[in-house]
Structure formats: C-alpha cells, structure tokens
Amino acid sequence: MTKGKPRLRGERGPVASVALHTTLLIAGAIAVLPPLWLLVTSFKPQSEAFSTALVKDFTFANYDHVVADTEFLSWLGNSLLVVGLTTTLGVFVSATTGYAVSRFRFPGMRPLMWLLLVTQMFPVAVLIVPLYNLLASLGLLNQPVGLVLTYLTIAVPFSAWMMKGYFDTIPVEIDEAGRVDGLNPFGTFWRLVVPLAKPGLAVTGFYSFITGWAEVAYATAFMTGEENLTLAGGLQTFVNQYTSDWGSLTAAAVIVAVPAAVIFGFAQRHLVAGLTAGATKS
C-alpha cells in the first residue's frame, strides 16, 4: 500500500481548502446582498418595496420622481462643489504637509504631527457642537465653504500622516539633485517628487472624495433648507419620522453610488500601493 504524497509546510488540506472557500463564498454573498437588494428595490413600485421577490413590475418611476420632483439636482450640484473643493484642497494640503514633515526639521514639527494624530481620536459626534459654534461665529453656517472646512478636518490629518510615510520611501537624493539643478524646495516637490508619489496622491484624493461625498453628520448639522443640502443629507428626506419613500431612497442611493464606483475604478490600481507604501519607511 503506497502512502500519499506528503504535504508541504503551509499547504492546506482538502477539508481546510473547502472550509476556506465556503467561508469566502458566504462572506462574498453577505457583502453583495445589500447593494443588490438596493438596486433591485429601486426598480420596484412603492407597493412592492418590501417584497422579497425579484422585480415583477419593472419601472423607472422612482428615478423619474427623484430627478424631476425633488431637489436632487440641487443636491448633486452642492455635492460636486463641496467634494471638488474638499478633494483639491485635501490633496494639496496633505501632500505639502507630509512632504514638509518628511524632508525638513523645524520648530514645532513633532507637536504638529502629534496634533494631526490626536485629532483622529475624537468621534465626529463629539466635534459637531464646537464646530457648529465656530462656523456660526465666522458666518459660515449653511455655506459650502464651511462644510468644506469641516471635511478637511477629517481628511487632512489622516492623509498627511499617510503622505509623510509615503514621502519617506522616496530617496532624498532626488531632492538633492533638484537643488543642484537650481530648483527651490517647492519646485523640487512639484516637479520631481509629486510625479513619483501618484499612488499616495491617489489614496489621498480617494479618501478626500469619499469624505465629502458620503459624510452625513456634518452635512445635516451645518446645512439647512432642502435646496442647500448635499446628496448625503438629501437622502434622509425620503425616509424620516413623517414619510417613508423607500423606492425614491433606493433610486437616489443607486445614483449616488455610481460616481463613487467610477472614482474607485480609476483609483484602485494605485490604492494598494499607496496604502502599503505609506505604512512603511525605508
């Protein structure tokens, strides 16, 4: 009787392999089910919103109602403005801050990094009241600029830390070569270092985009009036203590998810490289 071929160290057996793949399939199904249910429900009539069956009476009525009969287009415009400013400023401030801390030594550098770290320890709910009072004193309540500033308090600290770690992986000799060629520090940063930091910038841009696109607490606390809401705040008007329009909510949620999916599709090849490089130091 011949014995089977011995397994190598770390090689999974048949039972372990089946268990692993079964677990992955179950986890995948759990992850896919909510967005799939959202998509299917958006094409159902309001009367069938809670039906577990697939679409019987396929309809675009929910999408027509959202676009034509609500302030959805105003919410979309507000979101594009806020997200555009948040992403642009978030990437620029995070990249310049991370580069400065990575390359230069100046008074207050260590307290600055600790400050960026400490700000990440406070939950959003705790900061709503002080930020509300601050924006009120500056006259920035119900203003897109005020919302952008609050989103930067979320995006910049994390992104600056990550960009600092990423810039640490870029050889200092590149900066020295730029100075030899007569570039000033900002010229070196812009012309030589930024092109090498695309993965890190992609992660920073994606994080800043998602912060402004999907954030709800600040959007509803600092903006009032339906015409001033962003998409995240506007979705709450469909389901609240007075109304429950699940069909419109799911249709609007699907529309809102499309830009995020497109941005993720463009940035995904840089995301893993940017996150892993930003977590290490050469």
PyMOL commands that set and color helices and strands:
alter all, ss='L'
color gray80, all
select helices_A, chain A and resi 14-42+46-48+61-69+72-103+109-121+124-138+144-168+172-180+185-214+217-222+226-228+231-237+246-278
alter helices_A, ss='H'
color red, helices_A
deselect
rebuild
show_as cartoon
